[in-house]
Amino acid sequence: MRSTPVRIAEGFSIGAISSARKILLILIGLSLGASLISIIGFSLRDWDEGVFVLQGQWLTSGFSQGKPYNFQTPPLYPFVAGLSMRLIGGNPAALPIVSFLFSIATLFVVYYAGRVFYDSDTAFFAPCLLASTELFHFFSKSGLSDAVFLFFFTFAFFNMIRNRRGRLRYFILSGVFITLAMYTKYSGAALLAVAIVVGIVLGLHRNWRWYAFQIALPVLFFSPLVFLYAHFGRASDTGQRLLELFGFNYHRHLYYLIVFAPTTALIGIIAQFKPGFGGASFRMTTLASVIYLALLGVYYPYFRLGYPLIMLLALNGAALKIDARFKTWIILAAAAIGTVFSLPTIMYRNRVPADFGGRTREYVHQKQIRILYSSVPPNIEYYLQGDHAIPDNHPWYSVASEYPALGRGRRILHRSDNELEPGEEILIAHASINDSLKSALPEIFSRAELIFSSEFIDAPLYLKDIFHRSQAQRFELYRLRIDDSLVADMIWKIGFRKGISVLVY
């Protein structure tokens, strides 16, 4: 008779746990659905989104559209961005759709990794901890490369741990996806460092497959990009640029973990100190986290770089060994808190870049403008939709001179050949982040007439960034009439200034 209350209590506990899991799934499903809906009417909102789109157009249009590829980022994602846009008629909404699909795919990989390395509970909780973070919601509906990169990183790491079984396919898969990660973001090189250390700890250095496919394959296939960068890029500036980016930044990267993934990071860190908890998979995930953080901490604190670390912490946090009656509710509370913190990012939409570009194009068409000078960010510049000319002092001019096919269809502007005529009107698209230009060119802006301006408010996530921009930016469109040849010469020269783009219609 005494067993009856026990059975009732056990049944109640199991039922409560099942209900909590259903609530957790509904919470994650609703937040993902809201993020997906907010993609409707997508407008490029981030500087780098514009870079990816413009360089992606160049890579996928036979070099006739967009802006020349400049090795600012590896070429895989710009190519994916350009190709996906071409598939849906040039609409940049293709980028967040790609990010969303890769984000969902990453959740499945994390689920499968939890199931293979740990148990069904970990498999269920790990994707929930990841999907409830603000960075996940931000990157899963952005035009940035981070969602694609995280998928490659996660799949490479998953197969990296499976390599201990010694099967050839795991070595090949990990090597291929390390290569893809390196071609997506330069920080993918940290994944190669993880592969080397984890492989040695697992004893894989005694297996020739490890050397051939997990180490040599990524190095071999990444070498062509290094060669192209040395030949076409500004490799001489790389050393100086890297010196500017290195420093002691651990506290800043930890700040980003606390701000953008507070509960997931906390549970993941607590899991490292759980007495008596271990296992090879857990230790390798912890080791990968330590290696990645060690490399991350000496680099410039871009918050985007910490995204893979959140995935690793979510996997280990979900594997935390505590009573199942408490664990489900703890994970539910953690996911709920993470989602609440993410609500401004989930709901954020902004059409200012597209609207500013649309109004500018209307004016260009009405007034039959030939030339527009732009100092706006690339994500705004994309919507201006003019043909980007190449001034003769642009780094790409010498490349196009040596390899004409790379510059075909481009208008080349020569400083000595002024194409402006008295009586003509030109436009200047200006951003407030470049207001120093007004001080440098007072004779230009004093003559120009402001046609309209738009105010742009950054995504809420950027307001938490250590290096956040001002909350409000201004994008302005100026009209300037060329009264005489003196004004024509004065205007013509600004097209050869660094940071100014010349668009021809």
Beta strands, then each sheet from edge to edge (+ up, - down):
strand 1: 371-374
strand 2: 387-388
strand 3: 390-391
strand 4: 412-413
strand 5: 425-431
strand 6: 449-457
strand 7: 472-481
strand 8: 501-504
sheet 1: 2+ 8- 1+ 5+ 7- 6+
sheet 2: 3+ 4+
end
